[in-house]
Amino acid sequence: MSWTARLAELGVALPEVAAPVAAYVPAVRTGQLVFTSGQLPFIEGTLAATGKVGGDVSPEEAKAHARTCALNALAAVDALVGLDSVVRVVKLTGFVASADGFTGQPAVVNGASDLIGEVFGEAGQHARAAVGVAELPLGAPVEVELIVEIGE
């Protein structure tokens, strides 16, 4: 089964690629790797939420936003090389704008990791970092970037 077919089976549609908010491109290929830029939780061109996780944004809401970020990252991969060319997901990095004392970053970033697992199965098992930060672009609560390996 192709990854595109798997998304359809899950009832998930890839969004349009989020427009860059600064001087960068959504994804770059070098050799057999594709690196996405950090993706924010944009839905149809609008940032879905702002604020700090553990403050203005609940961890559960942030987990859903991390899933949206991962979908946006997959859309960037798809636009560059086609999602069905992905052999495996190598690494996922999640950044969480964290309120003072919030330490639940791994659970928030699971929103992105869980989606990758649902879509790619064993090929979606990835290395990961879940990082708490003071601020993210545009006041977003989460940001996710991917590194994927593609076939020849």
N, C-alpha and C positions, 0 to 999 in steps of 0.2 A: 504494500500500500504506500502511496506517496504521502508526503507530509501535508500537501495541500488537501488530499482526500481525507487525511486524519483530522485536519482542522474542520472540514465540512461535517465529518462524522460527529465531532464534538459540538457542532452547532456554533462554531466560532468563525467569524469573518475577520480577515486582516483589514485594518483601517488604511486609509491613504497615508502615505509617508508624511510624518510631521515636518512642517517647514522649519528649517534651522532658525534659531533666534539670534545667531551671531555668525561669525566668519568660520564656518566649517561645513562639511558635507555629512549626510546621515550615516554613510557607511563607506569603508574603503577596503579594497581587496589587495592583498599582497601574497603572492604565491597561492597556496591552498587555504589561506586564512582570510576571513572577513571580520573586521573590527567595526562595531557600530559606535557611533557617538553616543554619549549619554542621552537617554530618552526620558522625557518627562511624561506625566500622565495627561497628555492631550487627548481629548475626545472631540472629533470634528473641528479641530483648530482652536479649541478652547481648553485652557488649563482646568482640569476637573476639581482641583482643590489647592488651597494655599494654607500654610501654617506649619507649626512644629508638631511632630508626632509625640504623643504623651502630654500634649497641651491642647492646642486647637483641634488637632486631628487625632482620632482614636487609633490605637494599633490595628484594630480590625478594618477601619476605613483605609488606613495606610497600606495594609496588605492587599486590599482590592486595587488600590492605585498602583502598587508595584506590579500587579498582574497586567494592568493597562500599559504600563511602561514596557513590559516584556513584549506585549503584542505590538507596540510601536517599534520595538527593536526588530522583531521578526518581519514587520512590514519593510523596514529599511534593508534587511538582508534580501527579502524577496525582490524588491525593486532593483537591487544591484545585480544579483546573480540567479535569482529564482530560488524559492524555498526548497524545491525538490532536489537541488544540488547539494544540500547540506548532508554531510556524512555524520557529523556529531557536533554537539555543543561542547566547546572546550572550557569556557569560563564565563561566569556571570558575576558582575560586580554591582552591588546595590548600595546606594547612598541614601541615608535617612536623615532628614533635618530633624534633629532631636531636641526636645525640651530638656531643660536642666534635670539631670538625674535619670533620664530615660535610658534603659539598657536593653530594650527588647528588639534591637535591630535585626537579629537573625530571624525572628518570627515574622517581622514585616516583610523581609526580603523573600521569605518562603512563598509569598504571593506570586513572585516572578518564577522562582524555582519550580513550584508546583505546576504552573502552566507549561513550562519547558518539559517537565516529566510527562505530563498528560499528552503532549503533542509528539514528542520524540522517543518516549519509552527509554530503553537502555541507552540509546544514542544521545539521550538528553542528560545523562549523568555527568555533572560538570564540577569543576573546581569553582570555588566561590569566595567572595569577600562581602561582608555586610558591615558597612562603615557608618558610624554616627558622625554627622557634621553639624556645624552651627547654622549654615544657610545654604540653600540651593537656588539656582537661577529662577527668577520670577517669583520666588517665595514658595516653590513647589515643595511638597512634603517628602517626595521620593524621586530618585533618578536611577535608571538601570542601563547598563551597557553589556553587550555580549561579544564574545569571540567564538566564531564557529569555523569548523573545517569543512571545506567543500570538496567534492570529487573532481577528478581530472576532466 
